[in-house]
Amino acid sequence: MTSNTNRPHVLMMSEITADGKLTLKKGASSKILMKYMAHETELLLHNTRAEYDAIMVGANTIRIDNSFLTVRYVQGKSPIRVIPCSMADIPLDANVLGPDAPTAIAVCEAAPKERIEAIQKKGVSIIIAGKTHVELPLLMKILKEKFGVNKLMIEGGPTLNWHMLQHRLVDEIRLIHLPFIVGGADTPSLVGGMHINTEDEMIRLTLKKFYLCGTNLVSEFDVRYNEA
């Protein structure tokens, strides 16, 4: 577990193609590729969800994929669904606002009051974490202290993944490798964000485990932030 007691232990979990892409092209749902995962790998994903207190994805992923983010294929409790959405502009018909599992939408102080009230009418919790945008370190602290989240998994897109790594909030990464190449200069990859300038800025990982799950290779890494 993480030595930082002020935040949850965080696992980043994602499916990626052989060339590191998350989708077929920009704006396409990741569900298109996920349907090619082996059934055993789907069970691994849902078993992992059941082991965690909360699951987080970005608001743009919700707009594109409209996922439920629940445990459906195995026995177990669905985690709290956490969606950072600074201006509270998540679609009100999004599946994560339904009754299938508890949900918390993280917004900033600048979010329009009417949008916040519309979300709250869905029976969803609102977390205010920042003045002009959601501050992820603050959100992690609130999830730990007020929601009892000790273990959080993220199934984010490239933007959320980037910001979580930049804030040094990810402890482990688990990748489900899909045997495809999709290409595309602007096709979303595992981590987006700004370009780094030197090798000193690279985030280093330690491979700790790899195995076949059905027909999919799965790799597991620890994240090492303090080593150049």
C-alpha positions in Angstrom: 0.0 0.0 0.0 1.1 3.6 -0.5 3.1 5.3 2.2 1.1 8.5 1.7 -1.6 8.2 4.3 -3.4 11.3 3.1 -4.7 9.7 0.0 -5.9 6.4 -1.3 -3.7 3.8 -2.8 -4.2 4.2 -6.6 -4.2 1.6 -9.4 -4.4 2.7 -13.0 -6.0 0.0 -15.1 -6.5 0.1 -18.8 -6.7 -1.9 -22.0 -4.2 -0.8 -24.7 -3.4 -2.0 -28.2 0.1 -3.2 -29.2 0.9 0.4 -30.2 -0.4 1.8 -26.9 -3.7 3.2 -28.1 -7.0 3.3 -26.1 -9.5 3.6 -29.0 -9.8 3.3 -32.8 -9.5 7.1 -33.3 -10.0 10.3 -31.5 -13.6 10.6 -30.2 -14.3 6.9 -30.5 -15.5 4.8 -27.6 -13.0 2.5 -25.9 -15.9 0.0 -25.8 -15.2 -0.8 -29.5 -11.8 -2.3 -28.5 -12.9 -3.7 -25.1 -15.3 -6.1 -26.8 -12.2 -7.9 -28.1 -11.0 -8.7 -24.6 -11.1 -12.4 -23.6 -13.9 -13.2 -21.2 -11.3 -14.1 -18.6 -10.0 -10.6 -18.9 -13.4 -9.1 -18.4 -13.7 -11.1 -15.3 -10.3 -9.8 -14.1 -11.5 -6.2 -14.7 -14.7 -6.7 -12.8 -13.0 -8.6 -10.0 -10.6 -5.7 -9.6 -13.4 -3.2 -9.4 -15.0 -5.3 -6.7 -11.7 -5.2 -4.7 -11.6 -1.4 -4.7 -13.5 1.2 -2.7 -13.9 3.7 -5.6 -13.4 3.9 -9.4 -12.6 7.1 -11.2 -12.8 8.2 -14.8 -12.8 11.6 -16.4 -15.9 13.5 -17.6 -14.9 13.3 -21.2 -14.6 9.5 -21.0 -18.2 9.5 -19.6 -19.4 11.7 -22.5 -17.8 9.3 -25.1 -18.3 5.9 -23.5 -21.3 6.5 -21.1 -20.1 3.6 -19.0 -21.9 2.2 -15.9 -18.6 1.5 -14.1 -20.2 -1.2 -12.0 -19.4 -4.8 -11.0 -21.6 -7.0 -13.3 -19.8 -10.1 -14.3 -18.7 -11.3 -10.9 -20.0 -11.4 -7.3 -19.1 -8.3 -5.4 -20.0 -4.7 -4.5 -19.7 -2.0 -7.0 -17.3 0.8 -6.0 -18.1 4.4 -5.5 -18.0 6.1 -9.0 -16.0 9.3 -8.9 -16.1 11.7 -11.8 -14.0 14.9 -11.9 -16.0 17.4 -13.8 -14.9 20.9 -12.9 -17.9 22.9 -14.3 -20.5 20.2 -13.4 -21.4 19.9 -17.1 -21.7 16.1 -17.1 -24.7 14.9 -19.2 -27.7 14.5 -16.9 -28.6 11.2 -18.7 -25.2 9.7 -18.0 -25.4 6.1 -16.8 -23.1 6.9 -13.8 -25.8 9.2 -12.4 -28.2 6.2 -12.2 -29.0 4.2 -9.1 -26.7 1.2 -9.9 -24.0 2.3 -7.5 -23.1 5.4 -5.4 -21.6 8.3 -7.4 -19.6 11.4 -6.4 -19.1 14.2 -8.9 -16.1 16.4 -8.2 -16.5 20.1 -9.2 -14.8 23.4 -8.5 -16.2 26.5 -6.7 -16.8 28.2 -10.1 -19.3 25.5 -11.2 -22.7 27.0 -12.0 -25.1 26.4 -9.0 -27.9 25.3 -11.3 -25.8 22.5 -12.7 -24.8 21.3 -9.3 -28.4 21.3 -8.1 -29.5 19.3 -11.2 -26.8 16.7 -10.4 -27.8 16.5 -6.7 -31.4 15.8 -7.7 -30.1 12.6 -9.2 -29.2 11.5 -5.7 -25.5 12.0 -6.4 -22.9 13.4 -4.0 -21.1 16.6 -5.0 -17.5 17.2 -3.9 -16.0 20.7 -4.2 -12.3 20.3 -4.7 -10.7 23.5 -6.0 -11.6 27.1 -6.9 -11.3 27.2 -10.7 -10.8 23.5 -11.5 -10.8 20.2 -9.7 -7.5 19.8 -7.8 -6.7 16.1 -7.9 -4.5 16.0 -4.7 -7.3 17.7 -2.8 -9.9 15.4 -4.3 -7.8 12.4 -3.2 -7.6 13.8 0.4 -11.4 14.3 0.5 -12.1 10.8 -0.8 -9.8 9.3 1.9 -11.0 11.4 4.8 -14.7 11.9 4.1 -15.7 8.9 1.9 -13.4 6.3 3.5 -11.7 5.4 0.2 -8.5 3.6 0.9 -8.1 1.9 -2.5 -9.0 3.8 -5.7 -8.7 2.5 -9.3 -8.8 4.7 -12.3 -9.9 3.6 -15.8 -9.2 7.0 -17.2 -8.5 8.5 -20.6 -5.2 10.1 -21.5 -5.9 13.4 -19.8 -6.9 12.1 -16.4 -4.1 9.5 -16.5 -1.6 12.3 -17.3 -2.7 14.6 -14.5 -2.8 11.8 -11.9 0.7 10.8 -12.8 2.0 14.4 -12.9 0.7 14.8 -9.4 2.3 11.6 -8.3 -1.0 10.1 -7.3 -0.6 6.7 -9.0 1.0 3.7 -7.3 0.4 0.8 -9.7 -0.4 0.3 -13.3 -2.1 -2.8 -14.7 -2.4 -3.1 -18.5 -4.5 -5.4 -20.6 -2.7 -5.8 -24.0 -4.9 -6.2 -27.1 -3.2 -7.8 -30.1 -4.1 -5.0 -32.5 -2.3 -2.0 -34.1 -4.6 0.9 -34.9 -2.1 3.8 -35.6 -3.2 7.4 -36.0 -1.1 10.4 -34.9 -3.9 11.8 -32.8 -5.4 8.5 -31.6 -5.6 8.7 -27.8 -2.9 6.7 -26.1 -2.6 5.6 -22.4 -1.2 9.0 -21.3 -1.6 12.3 -22.9 -0.7 15.7 -21.6 2.3 17.9 -22.4 5.5 16.6 -24.1 8.4 16.0 -21.8 11.8 17.7 -22.6 14.4 15.4 -21.1 14.7 11.8 -20.0 14.9 13.0 -16.4 11.2 13.8 -16.6 10.2 10.3 -17.6 8.2 8.4 -15.0 9.9 5.2 -14.3 8.1 1.9 -13.7 9.2 -1.5 -12.3 7.6 -4.5 -14.0 6.5 -6.8 -11.2 4.3 -9.3 -12.9 3.1 -10.5 -16.3 0.8 -13.3 -17.3 -1.8 -14.5 -19.8 -5.4 -14.0 -18.9 -7.4 -16.0 -21.4 -5.8 -14.8 -24.6 -4.7 -11.4 -23.3 -1.3 -10.5 -21.9 -1.5 -8.6 -18.7 1.4 -6.6 -17.3 1.6 -5.0 -13.8 4.0 -2.3 -12.8 4.9 -0.3 -9.7 5.4 3.5 -10.3 8.7 5.0 -9.2 8.7 8.8 -9.0 11.8 9.6 -7.1 14.4 7.9 -9.3 16.2 9.7 -12.2 
